[in-house]
Amino acid sequence: MAKKLFIKTYGCQMNVYDSARMADVLAPLGYAKTETPDDADMVIINTCHIREKAAEKVFSELGHWRIRKTEARAAGGDVTIAVAGCVAQAEGDEIMARAPFVDLVVGPQAYHRLPELLARMERKQGADRRRPAAAGHGPALRGSGVMDTDFPVESKFDHLPEQAAAAPGPVGLLAIQEGCDKFCTFCVVPYTRGAEYSRPAEAVIAEAGRLIGAGAREIVLLGQNVNAWHGAAADGGSWSLGRLLRALNDRYGAQHPGLRWRYTTSHPREMDDDLIAAHGEIAALMPFLHLPVQSGSDAVLRAMNRGHTGDDYRRIIEKLRAARPDIALSSDFITGFPGESDRDFEATLQLVRDIGFAASYSFRYSARPGTPGSLMPGKVPEAVATERLHALQALLQEQAAAFNRTLVGRRIDVLFDRPGKHAGQLIGRSPWMQSVVVADSGLAIGDAATVTVTAASASSLAGQLVLAGDGREAA
């Protein structure tokens, strides 16, 4: 009988991709994914270290699974508990010390070795069963203590199996790059994901073909700095992301009408002219770009080690809008970075006013242990950072609502990817990444359709079906 595997994923789309690939790695061992954790034979908590108090949230989550493991062992069974991802990488020793019932700790560069790690765990479990329990620790509380957080010399992508044949859903995630060499002073990614690595072009093109063959109608190219991708190609050269996007569209676009492309997350330093030109040349490359700026103050940007100025960012956006006039923008912002003054914060507000964003992610600065920012002087009082965050969010939400209102009355193409909250509802994504809710559509998840936008808020659109994906008029 198949063993049941439950994976709980935190964080970005890279983690979502990693979770799917862990399931692929474990499938030959008899593990089948389940959406209900209560009867799972193995639980993987795939973690993210970006947000504040990420490690403590993991330990809180593990408290629930400690109870589940104890109950399972009392009933003569067991459940294997694994912690994966960036918290595992950064806090592996602490997890093993504070949560001895955890069986596996696996960093994001090591999950291709899960079969080997499970074998080591089983050998250790056998030895543990033969060893008398330590005082105060029965077998229900003692885990196997297997950890792998090494950065391998070889790429994990060279050792992953092909994706499962089952359809990934209408949106296929495809990791083409990972790691980071930028070393922004607030960020843990270089320490948890390692150096930048670009997958070869042919491997990316082949994986895109498998996802499309399995039913994906939109492919999202992923990376910590996805536009830093420079992959080796069959012609012996090193391609840029712009050339890769053209090659993907040339290979699959004509065969699959309506196929859409996106990429995330980008760095301003890697927005070269060739990639900007691709936005104007490839109609199937959706007119939406997430390009984190973090601050509008040059002094803060220097302290963050971002490698660009506010005006550099403005010039990039000017070029993008010249190439693709309908492009919409999203960004990340941090308030209260060490040394940020009222004048610095006003520079951020001015940049937002100058550019205009359709969506955004904004956070109050929180120090990450081991990063240079955590040691910087000039800490901004929490109340001040919070006040600035609220002011920034109010402006960003006003801009998002204004952008969405410009779409009311327009016909837009929507790819439906999930059910709505109410019976008969479907939710899809517009070309500009808004959620679009349609009721009583008669469509199914995975369908594409033309919709007239009837209402807008800061976070979503409501629409009425006009044309089904095959061009039929709606009833």
Residue pairs with C-beta under 8 A, 6 or more apart in sequence:
2 30
2 31
2 32
3 29
3 30
3 31
3 32
3 41
3 42
4 31
4 32
4 33
4 34
4 39
4 40
4 41
4 42
5 23
5 26
5 31
5 32
5 33
5 34
5 40
5 41
5 42
5 44
6 33
6 34
6 35
6 36
6 37
6 40
6 42
6 43
6 44
7 19
7 22
7 23
7 33
7 43
7 44
7 46
8 37
8 43
8 44
8 45
8 46
8 61
9 15
9 16
9 19
9 46
10 45
10 46
10 47
10 48
10 54
10 57
10 85
11 46
11 47
11 48
11 50
11 51
11 85
11 86
12 48
12 50
12 265
13 173
13 220
13 222
13 264
14 175
14 178
14 222
14 223
14 224
15 46
15 47
15 48
15 85
16 173
17 173
17 174
17 175
17 222
18 46
18 84
18 85
18 108
18 111
18 175
19 44
19 46
20 163
20 168
20 173
21 111
21 112
21 160
21 163
22 44
22 46
22 84
22 111
22 114
23 31
23 33
23 164
24 160
24 161
24 162
24 163
24 164
25 111
25 112
25 114
25 115
25 160
25 161
26 42
26 114
26 115
27 161
27 164
28 115
28 161
29 115
29 118
31 41
31 42
34 40
37 43
37 68
38 68
40 79
41 78
41 79
41 80
42 79
42 80
42 81
42 82
43 65
43 68
43 79
43 80
43 81
43 82
44 82
44 83
44 84
45 58
45 61
45 62
45 65
45 81
45 82
45 83
45 84
45 85
46 84
46 85
47 54
47 58
47 83
47 84
47 85
47 86
47 87
47 88
48 54
48 85
48 86
48 87
49 55
49 85
49 86
49 87
49 89
49 90
49 91
49 188
49 192
49 368
50 86
50 187
50 188
50 189
51 57
51 363
51 366
52 363
52 366
53 366
54 86
54 87
55 87
55 90
55 91
55 94
58 83
58 87
58 91
58 95
59 95
59 98
59 99
62 81
62 83
62 95
62 99
62 101
62 102
65 79
65 81
65 101
66 99
66 101
66 141
68 79
69 78
69 79
69 81
69 101
69 140
70 101
70 140
70 141
72 78
72 79
73 139
73 140
74 140
80 103
80 104
80 118
80 121
81 101
81 102
81 103
81 104
81 143
82 102
82 103
82 104
82 105
82 106
82 114
83 95
83 102
83 104
83 105
83 106
84 104
84 105
84 106
84 107
84 108
84 111
85 107
85 108
86 108
86 188
86 189
86 192
86 193
87 95
88 95
88 105
88 106
88 107
88 108
88 149
89 107
89 108
89 109
89 149
89 191
89 192
89 193
90 188
90 191
90 192
90 369
90 370
92 105
92 107
92 147
92 149
93 147
95 102
95 105
96 102
96 105
96 143
96 145
96 147
99 143
100 137
100 141
100 142
100 143
100 145
101 140
101 141
101 142
101 143
102 143
103 121
103 143
103 144
103 145
103 146
104 114
104 117
104 118
104 121
104 144
104 146
104 147
105 146
105 147
105 148
105 149
106 113
106 114
106 117
106 147
106 148
106 149
107 148
107 149
107 150
107 151
107 192
108 178
108 192
108 193
109 150
109 151
109 152
109 156
109 193
109 194
110 117
110 148
110 149
110 150
110 152
110 156
111 156
112 156
112 159
112 160
113 148
113 159
117 146
117 148
120 146
121 144
121 146
122 144
124 144
124 145
124 146
125 144
128 139
128 142
128 144
129 139
133 139
133 142
134 142
151 194
155 197
155 199
157 175
157 199
157 203
162 210
163 207
163 210
163 211
163 214
165 214
166 214
167 214
167 215
167 216
167 446
168 211
168 214
168 215
168 216
169 215
169 216
169 417
169 445
169 446
170 215
170 216
170 217
170 218
170 415
170 416
170 417
170 445
170 446
171 216
171 217
171 218
171 219
171 220
171 415
171 417
171 429
172 208
172 211
172 212
172 214
172 216
172 218
172 219
172 220
173 220
173 222
174 204
174 207
174 208
174 211
174 219
174 220
174 221
174 222
175 199
175 222
175 223
176 198
176 199
176 204
176 221
176 222
176 223
176 226
176 229
176 231
176 244
177 196
177 197
177 198
177 199
177 222
177 223
177 224
177 225
177 226
177 228
177 229
178 193
178 194
178 196
178 197
178 223
178 224
179 189
179 190
179 193
179 194
179 195
179 196
179 197
179 224
180 187
180 189
180 190
180 193
180 195
180 196
180 224
180 225
181 190
181 195
181 196
181 225
181 228
182 190
182 225
182 267
182 269
182 305
182 306
182 307
183 190
183 305
183 372
184 294
184 304
184 305
184 306
185 303
185 304
185 305
185 371
185 372
185 373
185 376
186 294
186 304
186 334
186 337
186 365
186 368
186 371
186 373
187 368
187 371
188 368
188 370
188 371
189 224
191 370
191 371
193 224
196 224
196 225
196 228
198 228
198 229
198 230
198 231
198 232
199 229
199 231
200 231
200 232
200 233
201 231
201 232
201 233
201 234
201 239
201 244
201 247
202 233
202 234
204 221
204 231
204 244
204 248
205 247
205 248
205 251
208 219
208 248
208 251
208 252
209 251
209 252
211 219
212 219
212 252
212 256
212 259
215 446
217 256
217 258
217 259
217 260
217 415
217 446
217 448
218 259
218 260
218 261
218 262
218 286
218 415
218 429
219 248
219 259
219 260
219 261
219 262
220 262
220 263
220 264
221 229
221 241
221 244
221 245
221 261
221 262
221 263
221 264
222 263
222 264
223 229
223 263
223 265
224 265
225 265
225 266
225 267
225 270
226 241
226 263
226 264
226 265
226 266
227 241
227 263
227 266
227 267
227 270
227 271
227 272
227 275
228 267
228 270
229 240
229 241
229 244
230 238
230 239
230 240
231 238
231 239
231 244
232 238
232 239
233 239
239 247
240 272
240 274
240 275
241 263
241 270
241 275
241 278
242 272
242 274
242 275
242 276
242 277
242 278
243 274
245 261
245 263
245 275
245 278
245 282
245 285
246 278
246 281
246 282
248 261
249 261
249 282
249 284
249 285
252 259
253 259
253 284
258 413
258 448
258 469
259 284
260 284
260 286
260 415
260 431
261 282
261 284
261 285
261 286
262 285
262 286
262 288
264 290
265 290
265 292
266 289
266 290
266 291
266 292
267 291
267 292
268 291
268 292
268 293
268 306
268 307
268 308
268 312
268 313
268 316
269 306
269 307
269 308
271 291
271 316
271 320
273 319
276 316
276 319
276 320
276 323
277 323
278 285
279 285
279 287
279 289
279 320
279 323
279 324
279 327
280 323
280 324
286 431
286 432
286 433
287 324
287 326
287 327
287 328
287 431
287 432
288 327
288 328
288 329
288 330
288 358
288 431
288 432
288 433
289 320
289 327
289 328
289 329
289 330
290 329
290 330
290 331
290 332
290 359
291 313
291 316
291 317
291 329
291 330
291 331
292 331
292 332
293 310
293 313
293 331
293 332
293 333
293 351
294 300
294 301
294 304
294 306
294 332
294 333
294 334
295 301
295 304
295 306
295 310
295 333
295 334
295 337
295 340
295 344
295 347
295 348
296 310
296 347
296 348
296 349
296 350
296 351
296 352
297 310
297 340
297 343
297 344
297 345
297 347
297 348
298 309
298 310
298 347
299 339
299 344
300 337
300 339
300 340
300 344
300 347
300 348
301 308
301 309
301 310
303 337
303 338
303 339
303 373
303 376
304 334
304 337
304 373
305 372
310 347
310 351
313 351
313 355
314 351
314 354
314 355
317 329
317 355
320 327
320 329
321 327
328 358
328 359
328 403
328 432
328 433
329 355
329 356
329 357
329 358
330 357
330 358
330 359
330 360
330 361
330 433
331 357
331 360
331 361
332 360
332 361
332 362
332 363
333 348
333 352
333 360
333 361
333 362
333 363
333 392
333 396
334 362
334 363
334 364
334 365
335 345
335 348
335 362
335 363
335 364
335 365
335 385
335 388
335 389
335 392
336 364
336 365
336 380
336 382
336 384
336 385
336 386
336 388
336 389
337 365
337 373
337 380
338 365
338 373
338 376
338 377
338 378
338 379
338 380
339 376
339 377
339 378
339 380
340 365
340 378
340 380
340 385
340 388
345 388
345 392
348 392
349 391
349 392
349 395
352 392
352 395
352 396
352 399
353 395
356 399
356 403
357 396
357 399
357 400
357 403
358 399
358 400
358 403
358 404
358 432
358 433
358 434
359 400
359 433
359 434
360 396
360 400
362 389
362 392
362 393
362 396
363 389
364 382
364 385
364 386
364 388
364 389
365 373
365 380
365 385
367 373
367 374
368 374
397 458
398 458
400 458
400 459
401 456
401 457
401 458
403 432
404 434
404 456
404 457
404 458
404 460
404 461
405 456
407 430
407 432
407 434
407 453
407 456
407 461
408 453
408 454
408 455
408 456
409 452
409 453
410 452
410 453
411 450
411 451
411 452
411 453
411 466
412 430
412 431
412 436
412 450
412 451
412 453
412 463
413 430
413 431
413 448
413 449
413 450
413 451
414 428
414 429
414 430
414 436
414 438
414 448
414 449
414 450
414 451
414 463
415 428
415 429
415 447
415 448
416 426
416 427
416 428
416 438
416 441
416 443
416 444
416 445
416 446
416 447
416 448
416 449
417 427
417 428
417 429
417 445
417 446
418 426
418 427
418 445
419 425
419 426
419 427
419 445
420 426
420 427
420 437
420 439
422 439
424 439
424 440
424 441
425 437
425 438
425 439
426 437
426 438
426 441
426 443
426 444
426 445
427 435
427 436
427 437
427 438
428 435
428 436
428 438
428 448
428 449
428 451
429 435
429 436
430 436
430 461
434 459
434 460
434 461
435 459
435 460
435 461
436 451
436 453
436 460
436 461
436 462
436 463
437 460
437 461
437 462
437 463
438 449
438 451
438 462
438 463
438 464
438 465
441 449
441 465
441 474
442 465
442 474
442 475
443 449
443 465
443 468
443 469
447 468
447 469
448 469
449 465
449 466
449 467
449 468
449 469
449 474
450 465
450 466
450 467
451 463
451 464
451 465
451 466
452 463
452 464
452 466
453 461
453 462
453 463
454 462
454 463
454 464
455 461
455 462
456 462
464 474
465 474
466 473
466 474
467 473
467 474
468 474
